[in-house]
Amino acid sequence: MSADTILSFAYGSNMLSARLQERCPSAKPKGIAELHGYELRWHKKSRDRSGKCDIVKTDKHGASVFGILFEIARSEKAALDKAEGFGAGYDETQVQVHLEADRCTAIAYVATITDPKLNPYTWYRALVVAGAKEHGLPADYIARLEAAPAERDVDEARHDKNMALIGEVCA
């Protein structure tokens, strides 16, 4: 990593390289990262009134969140902040993630507005799962992502646009 780049821990739809590279063309995956002492929740309140991924600290023994560590040009950070709703739904935090035998400090986005009753849209869950599969996250973790309750988006155009990122436009 150089002074011109940042490390970002992606744990939601940004794990899918195509999605993150729409926002930050320089994004390069560095590998699978694990964040200990956190759990994944789908409760971040989104502008589209669905749930998005969030990481939450927990004392549960063995809890961790898998994701992808990306190196991104510092010049693209503002675009990433805008896409993530920085200051209006997500805040930034520094996290210590494990990347193989190394520990790295990376930025991560954490939700500021949550609703435990929310579910993700099916297209959002599909993007998260596709990113996890693309990078080879553990099979049991992928199974947990796939099992998350989800709802069909009534906005068919938004559904199809997002599913197209993974090559699945559904009727």
C-alpha positions in Angstrom: 0.0 0.0 0.0 1.3 3.5 -0.8 0.4 6.9 0.5 -1.9 7.3 -2.5 -4.1 4.3 -1.5 -6.4 3.2 1.3 -7.5 -0.2 2.5 -11.2 -0.8 2.8 -12.9 -3.8 4.4 -15.9 -4.7 2.2 -18.5 -7.0 3.9 -21.7 -6.3 2.0 -22.5 -5.7 -1.7 -19.1 -4.0 -2.2 -17.5 -7.5 -1.9 -18.6 -7.9 -5.5 -15.7 -6.5 -7.5 -17.9 -5.2 -10.4 -20.1 -3.2 -7.9 -17.2 -1.7 -6.1 -15.3 -0.9 -9.3 -18.3 1.0 -10.6 -17.8 3.3 -7.7 -13.9 3.1 -7.5 -12.4 1.8 -10.7 -8.9 1.4 -9.0 -10.2 -1.1 -6.4 -8.0 -4.2 -6.2 -8.8 -7.1 -4.0 -6.0 -8.0 -1.6 -7.7 -11.1 -0.2 -10.2 -12.5 2.2 -10.2 -10.7 5.6 -11.8 -11.6 8.9 -13.0 -9.1 11.5 -13.2 -10.7 14.9 -15.6 -9.6 17.6 -18.3 -8.5 15.2 -21.4 -9.9 13.6 -23.1 -9.1 10.3 -26.6 -7.7 10.4 -28.9 -6.6 7.6 -30.6 -3.8 9.5 -29.0 -0.6 8.0 -32.0 1.6 7.0 -31.6 2.4 3.3 -33.1 5.2 1.2 -35.0 2.5 -0.7 -36.6 1.4 2.6 -34.8 -2.0 2.7 -32.1 -3.4 4.9 -28.4 -3.2 4.0 -25.4 -4.9 5.7 -23.8 -3.5 8.8 -21.2 -4.8 11.2 -21.9 -4.7 14.9 -19.5 -5.3 17.8 -20.4 -8.3 20.0 -19.1 -10.2 22.9 -20.3 -13.5 21.4 -17.6 -16.1 21.6 -16.1 -16.9 18.1 -18.1 -14.1 16.4 -16.6 -12.7 13.2 -17.4 -11.2 9.9 -15.8 -12.2 6.7 -15.2 -9.7 3.9 -12.7 -8.6 1.2 -9.9 -6.2 1.8 -9.6 -3.8 -1.1 -6.9 -1.3 -2.0 -8.4 1.8 -3.4 -6.9 5.0 -4.8 -7.2 7.8 -2.2 -8.5 10.1 -4.9 -11.6 7.8 -5.2 -12.5 7.9 -1.5 -15.0 10.7 -1.9 -16.9 8.7 -4.5 -16.9 5.7 -2.2 -18.1 7.9 0.7 -20.9 9.3 -1.5 -22.0 5.8 -2.6 -22.0 4.6 1.0 -24.0 7.5 2.3 -21.2 8.6 4.5 -22.6 11.1 7.1 -26.2 10.1 6.1 -26.6 6.5 7.0 -23.1 5.2 7.4 -20.1 6.5 9.3 -16.5 5.4 8.8 -14.5 3.5 11.4 -11.1 1.9 11.5 -11.0 -1.9 12.0 -8.3 -4.5 12.5 -8.8 -7.3 10.1 -6.9 -10.6 9.7 -5.6 -11.2 6.2 -4.0 -14.7 6.2 -1.3 -14.4 8.8 -1.3 -10.6 8.9 -3.3 -8.0 10.7 -4.2 -4.9 8.8 -5.9 -1.6 9.7 -8.7 -0.7 7.2 -11.6 1.6 7.0 -15.1 0.1 7.2 -18.5 1.7 7.1 -20.9 1.2 10.0 -24.6 2.0 10.0 -25.9 5.0 11.9 -29.6 4.5 11.3 -30.9 0.9 11.8 -34.2 -0.9 12.1 -34.1 -4.6 13.2 -37.4 -5.2 11.4 -35.9 -4.5 7.9 -34.9 -7.2 5.4 -32.7 -6.7 2.3 -34.1 -6.9 -1.2 -33.4 -10.1 -3.0 -31.1 -8.3 -5.4 -29.0 -6.9 -2.6 -28.7 -10.3 -0.9 -27.7 -11.7 -4.3 -25.0 -9.1 -4.7 -23.6 -9.9 -1.3 -23.7 -13.7 -2.0 -22.1 -13.2 -5.4 -19.2 -11.2 -4.0 -18.7 -13.8 -1.3 -18.6 -16.6 -3.9 -16.4 -14.6 -6.3 -13.7 -14.4 -3.7 -14.1 -17.8 -2.1 -15.4 -17.0 1.4 -16.0 -20.1 3.5 -18.9 -22.2 2.4 -20.7 -22.1 5.8 -20.5 -18.3 5.8 -21.9 -18.1 2.3 -24.7 -20.4 3.4 -25.6 -18.0 6.2 -25.7 -15.1 3.8 -27.9 -17.1 1.4 -30.3 -17.9 4.3 -30.9 -14.3 5.3 -34.6 -13.4 4.9 -35.1 -11.1 1.9 -38.0 -9.4 0.1 -38.6 -8.8 -3.6 -38.1 -5.1 -4.7 -41.3 -3.7 -6.1 -39.1 -1.4 -8.3 -38.5 -3.9 -11.2 -36.1 -1.6 -13.0 -33.9 -1.2 -9.9 -34.1 -5.0 -9.3 -33.0 -5.8 -12.9 -30.3 -3.2 -12.9 -28.7 -4.6 -9.8 -29.2 -8.3 -10.8 -27.5 -7.5 -14.2 -24.2 -6.9 -12.2 -24.2 -10.6 -11.5 -25.7 -11.6 -14.9 -29.1 -12.5 -13.5 -32.0 -10.5 -14.7 -35.1 -12.2 -13.4 -38.7 -11.6 -14.5 
